[in-house]
Amino acid sequence: MIKKVRARLRHIRLMRVARHLVRAAAVLSSDTAARERITPAQVACLAFARHQLRIDDEEAADYLAAALVADGYHSDRHPAPAA
């Protein structure tokens, strides 16, 4: 049970990080390309800075793609296959 709660909390935190970057890019520029310039490395860095969560580029790319889609933008990024 505790593992599920921790996993859910981790997911929420990572989605907040990714959505923050997407929304900040939207505020800074109305240009769609600005949102596409957000990198998985930026997601990973902010996740560590805010929550001390270390994630790899593949997981960061998944969260970035999810945040883009959740905010109504198109994402050419595809989620990594489940292990």
C-alpha positions as CSV (number, residue, x, y, z in Angstrom):
1,M,0.0,0.0,0.0
2,I,2.8,2.4,0.9
3,K,4.6,1.7,-2.4
4,K,1.4,2.6,-4.3
5,V,1.1,5.9,-2.4
6,R,4.8,6.7,-3.0
7,A,4.5,5.9,-6.7
8,R,1.4,8.1,-7.0
9,L,3.0,11.0,-5.2
10,R,6.1,10.6,-7.4
11,H,3.9,10.6,-10.5
12,I,2.0,13.7,-9.4
13,R,5.3,15.6,-8.7
14,L,6.8,14.7,-12.0
15,M,3.7,15.7,-13.9
16,R,3.6,19.0,-12.1
17,V,7.3,19.6,-13.0
18,A,6.7,18.8,-16.7
19,R,3.4,20.8,-16.9
20,H,5.2,23.8,-15.2
21,L,7.8,23.8,-18.0
22,V,5.1,23.5,-20.7
23,R,3.0,26.3,-19.3
24,A,6.1,28.6,-18.7
25,A,7.1,28.1,-22.3
26,A,3.5,29.0,-23.4
27,V,3.6,32.2,-21.3
28,L,7.0,33.3,-22.5
29,S,6.2,32.7,-26.2
30,S,3.0,32.2,-28.1
31,D,5.1,30.4,-30.6
32,T,4.3,26.6,-30.7
33,A,8.0,25.9,-31.3
34,A,8.8,27.3,-27.8
35,R,7.0,24.4,-26.3
36,E,8.8,22.0,-28.6
37,R,12.2,23.3,-27.4
38,I,11.6,22.0,-23.9
39,T,14.0,19.1,-23.4
40,P,13.8,16.0,-21.3
41,A,17.0,17.2,-19.6
42,Q,15.1,20.3,-18.4
43,V,12.4,18.1,-16.9
44,A,15.0,15.9,-15.2
45,C,16.9,19.0,-13.8
46,L,13.7,20.6,-12.4
47,A,12.5,17.3,-10.9
48,F,15.8,17.0,-9.0
49,A,15.8,20.7,-8.0
50,R,12.3,20.7,-6.7
51,H,11.8,17.2,-5.4
52,Q,15.2,15.5,-5.3
53,L,13.9,13.0,-7.8
54,R,16.5,11.5,-10.2
55,I,15.0,10.4,-13.5
56,D,16.6,9.4,-16.7
57,D,16.1,11.1,-20.1
58,E,13.6,8.4,-21.2
59,E,11.3,8.9,-18.3
60,A,11.7,12.6,-18.5
61,A,10.6,12.4,-22.2
62,D,7.6,10.4,-21.2
63,Y,6.5,13.0,-18.7
64,L,7.2,15.9,-21.1
65,A,5.0,14.2,-23.8
66,A,2.3,13.6,-21.2
67,A,2.3,17.2,-20.1
68,L,2.1,18.5,-23.7
69,V,-0.9,16.3,-24.4
70,A,-2.5,17.1,-21.1
71,D,-2.3,20.8,-21.9
72,G,-3.8,20.2,-25.4
73,Y,-0.7,20.3,-27.5
74,H,0.5,17.8,-30.0
75,S,3.5,15.6,-29.1
76,D,5.6,13.7,-31.5
77,R,7.2,12.0,-28.6
78,H,6.1,8.5,-28.0
79,P,6.2,6.8,-24.5
80,A,8.9,4.4,-23.9
81,P,7.8,0.7,-24.0
82,A,6.8,-0.7,-20.6
83,A,9.5,-2.8,-19.0
